[in-house]
Amino acid sequence: MIDYEKICRKTISVAVEAGHWIKNERATFQKDAVETKGLHDFVSYVDRGSEALIVKELMGIIPDAGFITEEGTVATENKKFRWVIDPLDGTTNFIHGISPFAVSIALMENEAVVVGVVYEVSLDECFYAWKGSQAFLNGTPIAVSTAPTIHDSLVATGFPYYDFSRFPEYLKLLEHLMRNTHGIRRLGSAATDLAYVAAGRFDAFYEYSLNPYDVAAGSIIVQQAGGHVCDFAGGSSYIFGREIVACNALLKDEFTAIVKDHLNTTNR
């Protein structure tokens, strides 16, 4: 039987090693090293170097596992076990020298995430969980907040930066939440947003146009911290469905209904 805890602890070491390398590179990083992958979608040698380091180390943990990676270092998805890696979530923040930016590593067993690690580099904070565990921050158990209603909540989101297909609906939801919550925050790192929901810093989070490597690790950390994760329709297609909602258990019905009312276009 696979030992998820042992794998998680090895994964933590890999994420922290990559994070320390990223932090060292940040000290001398120059913006002329930045390349453009698409509209407002950036990459540099730091993203690629971090991913290469992570992939090499993870191959030693589960030698026959597949990989889903942001920068395409390897692409072997058709496996029972698959690592899902964002080597530098928050690249735009990193480029501009602001926080947060994070390393995000998840392990999927078939279609389920069984290990998740998010290492936020600037604050040296490692959030993690595995199947059947509590969620942790630097070894201390964490839990989602107990905010009972949206009116009591601080909400995080990610602003669209290349996919504006749902922008009018997004703005209407943003206005609703601005009027009816403690406020909205946009950090620029979905992995960190999810980790902060797990730690009770944010009460809820939503975003669209996301990839598996943005959300896989954070999703299990939220769930093991007692939170709820779903897609905009309230279903389970949040890893590959390019949209996610995460919140504490008390907000599940209210918050998911609000997001569904504004942004679920499945049946429209």
N, C-alpha and C positions, 0 to 999 in steps of 0.2 A: 504493500500500500504506500502511495506517495506521501511524503512528509511535507505538507504545505508550509509549516512553520520553518523548517530547516531551509527550504527553498527561499522563503521570504527573507530570512536573515542574510542569506548569501546575496540576494538581490539588493538588499539595503546597502551592503558593502560596495556593490557595483555602482549603484546610484550615487552614493556619497563620493566615491572615487571620481566619477565623471563630473560631479558637481564641483569638487575642488579644482579639477583641471579647468573647468569653465571659468571659475572665479579667478584663477591665475591668469588666464588668457584675457579676461576683461580688463586687467590692469594696463595692458599695452595694446588693446584692440583699437584699430583704426577703421573708420567708416568706409574707406576705399576698398576694404576687403569684402564688402557686401555685394551679393549678386541678387538678381530679381528672378524669381521663378514664375511669377504671375502678377496680376494687379495687386499691389501692396502686400506681396507675399515674398519675404526675403529669406536668404540663406547665406551662410558664410562657412569658412573652414572650421569654425568652432562647432557649428551644428554637425558637420560631417565628421570631424575628429571625435566629438563626444559619442556619436553613434557607432563609429568603428571600435572605439574602446569598449562600449557597452556590449556590442554584438560578440566581440572576441571573448569577453569574460562570461557572458551568458551561455555560450556554446559549451563551456566547461561544466555548467550546472546540469543541463539536460542536453546531451550531445545530439540527439535526433529531433529536437524541437524545431518547429518552423518559426518564421519571423514575419511580422507586419511592421515595417519601419517607415518613418517619414521621409528619410533621405535616400531610401533605396539601396542601402549598403548590401542587404540580402533580401531576397523575395522568395520565400518558401512557405506558402500559406497552408497547403493541404496536408496538415499534420494533426495528430490528436492534441499535442501541446503546441501552443504558439505564443511566442513573446510578442508583445505589442509595445512599441518603443517610440516615445518622443524624446529625442536627445537634448532638446532645448526648447521647452514650451514657453513662449514669450520672447521670441527672437527680436521682435521690434523693440521691446523694452530693453533687452540686452544691448542692442545696437546703440540706443540712446542713453545708456548708462543709468537706467532707472529700474526699480524693482516692481513686481516680482518676475523672476524667471526660474524655471524648474526643470528637473529631470523627471520623466514619468515612465515607469516600467510596469507592465502588467503581464501576467501569465494566464492564458486561456486554456482550459481543458475542454475540448470540443467547443461548444458554444457558450460556456460559462466562464466568467473571470474568477480565478481561484486565488490569485495573489495580486496585490497592488501596492506600489511604492511611489510616492511623490516626494522628491527632495527639493525644497525651495532653497535655492543657493544662497541668496543674500542674507537670510536670517539663520542659516544652518538648521533648518527645521525639516525633519524627516517624518512624514506621515505614512502609515502603512497598516495593512491588514491582510489576513489570509482566510480562506474558507473555514468557517467555524470559530474564528477568533473574535476578540474585541478589536477595536481600532485604536491605534497608538500614535502619539507624537513624541519622538525622542524617548521612547520607552515608557511614557506615561499614558494610561488609558484616556481616551477622549470620547465625547458623545455629542450628538447634535443638540441644538438649543431646545428650549421648552417654550418658545414664543407661541402663544395659542392662536393668534390670528394674524392676518396680513397687516393689520393696522399696528401690530406690535413688532413688525419685522424689518430687518435690513436685508435688501435683495441685491444680488449680484447678477450681472449679465455680461455678454460680450457684444459690442456694437458690430453690425455688419461692415465689412471692409472690402469685400469684392462681390458678394452675392446679395444684390438688392431686390431680388424677386419678391420678397415678402416685406419690403420696407414700409409701405403704408400701414399694414397691420401691426408691424413691430412698433412703429411710432405711437399708434393708438394704445397698445399695451403699455408702452413706456410711460405715456401720459397718465394712464390709470394707476400705475404703480407709484409714480411720483406723487400723485394726489392722495394715495391711500396707504403709504408705508412710512417707515422712518427714513427712507431714502434709497437711492440706487447707487451702486458702485460698479465700476468697470476697471478691473485690474490689468487685463491684457494677457492672462494666462488661465485657460479653462481648467487645467490640472490643479492650479493653486486655488481657484474658486471652489472647486469640489472639495479639496482638502479643508478649506475654511468652513464649508458647510458641515463637514464631518466634525470639526472642532468646535462648532457652535458660534463661530465668529460671524458668519452669514447665516441667516435663517432659511434662505432659498436662493436658487440659481437657475437660470434658463439661458439657452443659446441655441442658434441653428447654424448650419454650414460647418459642422464639426466633423472630424475624422476619428476613427477608432483609437488612434494613439493619443488624441486629446483627452479622451474621457474614460478609457478602460480602467486605468489604475484608480482614478478618483472615484469611479462608480462603486467599486467594492468597498472602498474605505468609508464612503457615506453609508452604505448599507450595513456594514459591520459596526458602525457608530450609532445605529438605530434609526437611520434616515430612510427616506423613500426616493427611488430613482425610476423615471419612466420617460417615454417619448411624449410629444405634444398631444397625442391622442389618448394618453394614459396607458399605453401599452409598453411592451418590452423591447422595442426596436431602437434602443438608444446607443448601442455600440456601433452598429453599421448604418443606422437610419439617419445620421447627420443632424440629429436634434436631441436635446436632453433637458429634463427638468429634475432638479434635486432639491429636497427640502426636509425639514424635520417631520416626524410622524404626525404631529398635531396639525400641521398645515396641509397635509396630503390632499384632502378633499377640496379645500378652498383654493389653494394655489394652483393645483392641476386643473381645476375647473376654469379658473381665470385664464390660464395660458391656453387651454383647449379652445375656449370661446374666441380668443383673439387670433391664435396662430395655427390651429389645426386645420389644414387645408385638404385632408385626406379625402373627404367626401364632397368637396366643393368643385 
